[in-house]
Amino acid sequence: MKFKLRKIENKKAQVWVETVIYTLIGLTIIALLLGYAKPKIDSMKDKFIIDQTIDLMNKVDLKITETKLGAEGNKRIIPELKISKGKLSVYGAYSLSNLNDAIVWSLDSKYKYSEPGAEISVGNLKVKTTGTGPWTVTLNLTYSDVNLSYNGKDEAYDINSAPTPYSLTIENLGTSSGGLKKNIDLRI
């Protein structure tokens, strides 16, 4: 009888040991899969954000062009300007950077959008990837026939990412003193 009890106790212990071992093996496999898949998922998220922002920047460019071609006081509104990641910068004519009359979006990305150092055009938009990973992807809209300002100020202004979309108003303030450039003001 003692022999049977020991056998039963040994079988119970063996079941628990097997359960712990199988659980550890399962957790190890899940950890390995996540370790491989997470960087790929993050890269695809960044690719989606870049593609979405290219569409948004082309929409902003279209609205600036429509506003520029209209009369003084003409306004266009983009009600859903979503900046989920990265930073959008507006550079006026007298900004202290080397960029003038430009709208630039930049993102530190896990996705290499283009060959590093090469600038590609997507409509009026210039896309450039720099770095070695993580990469910096920059989308640039530069205007030669428009004097951009932000909230009436002709300087640089940064708009950071936010969970809620911004509402962007684009207004034609008329021509500059020389009459060559339209004054376009952006407001959030």
C-alpha angles and dihedrals in degrees: 000000000000089000092055092049092053091050091052092047091049091051091051091050091047091054091053093047091050091048092053093047094049090047091052091048090050093049091048091052091049091049091050092049092049091047089056099037101043096069089048091049092049090049092051091048090054091047090053091049091049092049091047091049092049088056090047094048091049088051090051090049091051092050092048090051092049091048093047092053092050130079126279110287092031111145136192125188129206102197097188110047099161117191102178096163136008130023132286116209129191115203118198125204093270101040116140093237127084089256119087128182092001141128113214131184119191133184135181097227140187087208121080101219096184139354109299112261095013117114117213129190124231102181107304090339121102115209121196132176120201135175134041103267134346084046128207112229115197127191113196132191111184124184126202096177098045133069104214124204134172118223089343094305121117097214141085121294130180124214111197129209117275136179092238123058121252124230111230122202118197115196133186107225094183131255127322122253092273091048094230101103132047115229108231119186124199121203134180 
